[in-house]
Amino acid sequence: MTASAPGPQVSSGSGQGATVPPRPPGSRRDHRIDALRGVALLMMFVDHIPQNVLNRFTLRNVGFADAAEIFVLLAGYASWLAYGRNFERVGLRAGVGRVWRRCVRLYVFQAVMVVVTTATIRYWRAFWPVPVDFLEPELAHGLSSFWRVLFLDALPSNLNILPLYMVLLGVFPLIYLMMRVSLWLTLALSASLWLLINLDPSINFPNWLDPDGWYFDPLAWQFLFTLGACAAVVAGRHDGSLPRRGWLRWVCGLYLAVSALEAFPWQQWGLPDLRPFAITAPDKSVLAPLRLLDVLAIFYLVQSSHGVRGAAEGRIGRVMALFGRHSLEVFSAGTVIDLYARLIFTSFGSGWMLQIAVNVIGFTILWELATVLDRARIRQKQRQAAPPAAAEGRGNPAPAGSVMERAR
């Protein structure tokens, strides 16, 4: 899907709707969002293996935010593109049905990952010792509370981001209705709730495995999701890019430079500490302001840059976009691979040979999965476009707009 295809009228806050302009027929697909999401997915894959040496080179080492913030922001952006604009065409009821079907699909993937994780760790323990932190003690020593995990009343670590996505996507229809009234009002209400949670972090969803609640507090992270959806509306009015402001780009660049100095693991690399302020790592659970500003600065620089748009059209950019177009499947497969990688490193060591083997095999599996899924996607689009093409061959050409709509 493109960032600037036709969309519904959404108020900018002035009380008058503004129609997102249609994309010019000859313009190319903007791969930036898919590519950035692909980068985030691969970094999450690496970060979830503590013993992996590659996690020294991911985003969390050069900034306050990490791949999780990018993932949620882009989830909001993509939700507008996939569902928000669809409400205008099919109506609110049908649109809500489509959102909820996606939520059910997310739940199925979450349930499969929970079952695979629990079964794998319990079986692995029969042959090799596994630290208890691989699975919460309540699940490691018995399955009497397993139902709590399936009902999202208990969220084991490393299996907590899809439930967050389910909640945020589930309330997206409400966010959409608020955006139809006013973007500014939507952002103000969302920001107010985020600020409340930062002032009182005890307000959270219950988690039977953790008295502090969900690791990703949905009441705070909804602000990032909402910002992504609103950014998609704004970008849709400017051919898929955010308005380019030179001074704002300088501010974002400066902030990210300071963030990099503060977050870089100087001691881990045996280097002198060059942090100018020695700021304590901001709280991830409530999406602390420094983390929020970090991911927003990254996103603005990417989505307002013509150079990045061109780079996303290149070979590397298209590879990253391949992963990003199939985020749910790639993320879920990566989570399972992460589990086995952690078990292998814990049981057999994390020497260079195993490091190379685990990373090469892991990335290869994800690449093959994304390739297979993308080929299936292309075949499906070709089948959808086949009837108009056949009609045209018989002398009954279909309207150009309908063919383009199917191609999207």
N, C-alpha and C positions, 0 to 999 in steps of 0.2 A: 504494500500500500504506500502511497506517496503522502508527503506532508502537505501538499497543497491541492489535492483533489477537491471537488466540490463538497461543501459541507453545509450544515444548517446555519440559520441565523442565530447569532449569540450576541447578547447585549454586552457592550464594552463598559457599561456602568453609567452611561449617560441617559439610559432609558430608551435608546433607539437601537434596533438590531442592525448588525453589520454582516452582510453576506460574504462568506469566504469566496474569493474569486476562483473560477475554474482554472485548472492547470492548462497552459497552452498545449495544443495537440502534439507539437514536435518536441516538447521538453523531455529531458531524461529523468529517470527515477532517481530520487535522492536517497543514497545509501547510508547517509551519516547515522541515522538513528539505528538501523540494523547493525552497522559496523560497530558503533559504540556499545550497543548491547552485547554483541559478540565478544568484544574485548572484556566487558564486565563479567560475562559468563566464564571465560577462560581464567580470569584472575580469581574468581570465586572457586573454581576447580583447584587452582594451585593453593590458595589461601587455606582451604579446608584440610590440607595435609600438613600438619605442623612440622614434620621432619623434612619436608621438601625444600631443597635449597633454593628453588625458583621463587618461593614466596618472599625472598629478600628483595625481589625486583618488582613487586606489584605496587599498586597505588597506595596501599596503606603505609608504605615506607616513605612516601614523598608527599604526604598530606594528611589532614585530619580525617577526611572521609575515605571510604574504601569502595569496593565494587558493589556492596549491598545498597548504598545510597544511589548509585547510578542505576542499578537494577530497578529500584522502586520508582525513581523519577521517570525513567523511560516506560515503566509499566503504566503510569498515569498518562503519559504522552500517547502511547500506543492504544490505550483504552479509548481515548477520544477518537483516534483515527479509525479504530475497528468498530466501536459501538456508538460513540456519541453522534457521529454523522449519520449512522444507520437509523437512529430514532426518527429522523425526519422522513425517511423513505418508507419505513415499515410500520411506524407508529410506536407509541410508548410500550404498549402491552407486548407486542412481538419483540421489540428491542430488549425489554427486560427478560423475556424468555431466553433470548440468545445469551445474555449476560449470565443468567443462572445456569444455563447448560455448560458454559465455560467454567463456572465455579464447580459444578459437579465433576467435570473433567480434571480440574486441579485437585479435587479431593481424592479422586481415584488414584492419581499419581502419588499423592501424599500417602495414601493408605498402602500402596504397593511398596514405597520406600520404607515405611515403618515396618512392614512385615519382613521385607528382605533384610533390613538392618538387624532387627531383633533375632531372627532365625540364624543369620550368619554369625553373629557374635556368640550366641549360645552354643552353636555347633563348634565354632573355632576354639572355644574354651575347653572343649573335650580333648584337644590335642596340644594346645599351646596356651600359656598364661596370658591373660588379657587384663590390663588395668581396668578398674571399676569405672573410671571416667569415660570409657567407651560407650557405656550405656548406663543410664541412671540406676542406682542400686535397687530401686523399687521394681525395675523391670529385669535387672540382671539376676535377681534371686527368686523370681517367680512371675507368673503371668496373670495373677489374680486381678491386677489393675490394668491389664492391657486394654480393656474397653475404654479407659479414660483417654488413652492416646488416640484411639480411633474417633472419639467424640471431641477431640481437640481440647479436652480438659487438662491434658498433660502433654507438654511439648518437649521432647528430648532435644538436646543441643544438636546442631547441624541439621535439624529437621523442623526448623521454626520459621523459615521465610515463606514457604508456600502457604501456610495458614494465614500469615499476614496478608499475602496477596489475595487470598480468598475473601478476607474481610473487606479489604479496600475495593476489590472489584464488585463485591456484593452491594456496597453502598454507592457504587458509581451512578446508578440511575438517580439517586437523590442529589449527588453532586451535579449531574447533568441538568436537572431541573433548576437548581440554584444558579448555574451558569447561564441558563436561558434568561433569568431575571437580571443578573448583573455579575460580570466577572469580578469586579472589585468587591462587591458584597460577599461573594463566595470566598474570595481570598481572605477577607477580613474575618469572617466567621471561622474559617479553617485555621488561620493564624492565631486567633484568640484561644481556640482549644489547644493548639500546640503550646502556646505560652503557658496556659494553665498547667499542663502536664509537666513542663519544665520547672515550674514553681513548686509543684507538688507531685513528685514522681511516684508516690504511692497509689495514684489513680491509674489503674491498669486492669487488664483482663486477668482472671484467675488462672493460675498454673499449679496444678497439684504437685508437680515436681520441683517447684521453686516458689517460696513464699513471696518473692518480689514480683511475681506475675510473668507475663510474656516477656521474653528477652527483647523483641521488637514491639514496643508498646504501640498498638494500632492507633490509639488516640493521639499520639504524637506524630507517627509516621504518615498519617493521612494528609498532613500538610504538604509533604513532599510529593505525594501522589497527586494531590489537587493542583499543585504548582505545575506538574508535568502536563496535566490535562489543559490547564489554562494556557501554557506555553504552546501547545499544539494549535489552539485557536489563533493566537497571535501570529505564529509562524505561518499558518495557512493564509493569512492576509498579506504575506510578503514572500510568496513563491517558496514557502517551506523553510525560510530562514528567519531568525530573529532579527529585528532591526539592528543594524550595525552602528554603534556609537564608539568613536575612537577613545574618548575619555573613559568610558565604562570598561572597555577592553584593557586599558592600562591599569585601572583599579583592580580588575579581576586578576591580571597577571601579577601585580604586586602582592596581592593577598595570597595567591598560590605560592609565590616565592617564599614568603614568610612561613606559610604553612609547611612547605617542604623542609625548611630549616628546623622547624619545631618538631616535626614528626620523624625525621630521618633517624634511624637507629645508630647513632654515632658509636656508642660503646660496642655494639655487636660487630661493627666493622673495625674496631680498634683505632678509631680516629678521635681527635680532640672534639669536645662538645662545642658546637658553634651555634647553639640555640640562643637567639637574642633575648628571649623572655622566659624560657624554661617553663612553659605552660603545661599543666597536668592534662593528660589525654582527656578530651571531652567525652562525656557520657554518650555511648552509642544507643542505649536502650530508649532514651527519650529524645533522640535526635538533637543533641545539644547545638546551640547556635553556631559554634565554630565549624561543626561538621556540616550543617546545613549550608552555610555560606561557601564552604569548600566545594561541595558538589554543584551548587548553582553557578559558581564561577567557572568550573570546568565545562558545564553544559552550555553556558552562554558563549564561551570562546569557541566551542565546537560548532554550535548551531548558528553562529553569526559569521562564520569564516567561509569565504569562498574557496580558500586554499584547502581547507579540510574537506569541503564538498568535492573538490577535484581529486584529492587523495583517496577519498572513499570510492571513487570510480576506478582506482588502480587495482592492481592484482591483489595486494595485501588487503586493501579495503574490502574488496569483494569476498575474499576468504572470510574475513571477520563478519561481514554481513550474512554469509551463509550460515554461520553459527547463530547469529542474532535472529534470523527469520524463523528458527525452530527452537526458541528459547526454552520452552517447557520440557521438551524431550531432551535437549542437550543438558539442561540443568539437572534433571532427574538422573540421567545416565551418569553425569559427572559426580553427583552425590554418592551413587553406589560405587563408582570406581574409587572415589576418595576413601570410602570405608575400607575397601580391600587394600588400598595402598597403605593406609595407616596400620592395618593389621600386619601386613608384610613387613613394613619398616620396624614395627614393634617386636615382631617375633624373630626376624632374621637380620636386623640391623639396617642402617641407612647408608651403606657404602656407595661409592660412585657407580659401581656396576648396577646395583639395584635402583639407584637414582635415575640413571639413564633408561633402564628397562621400564620402570614404572611410568615415567613421563612420556616416553616414546609410545608405549602401548596405550596409555590413557588418551593422549592426544589423537592417536590414530583411530581409536574406537569412536571418539567424538566426531572426528572428521568424516569417517565412513557413515556414521549415523546421519549427520547433517546432509551429506551428499545424497544418500538414499531418499531421505525425506524431501529434499529439494527436487529430485527427479520426479517423485510422485506428485509433488505440487505442480510442476510444469505440465505433466501429462494430464492432470485434472483440468488445468486451465485450457489446454489444447482441446480437450473433449468438450468443454463448455463453449469454446469458440467455434467448434466444428459445424453445428447447425447453420449459423449465419453464413459461414464460408460455403457450405453446400448449396444454400439457397442462392447465393450470389452466382455460383457456377451454373445454376439452372436459369439464370436471367432474372431472378428476383432478388436484387441486392438488398441486404439489410441496412438500416440506417447506420451511418458511421458511428454515431454516438453510442448505439447499443453494443457494437462490437468492442469499442473502447471500454465501455462499462464492464463487459464480461472479462476483458483482459486484465482489468484491475482486480 
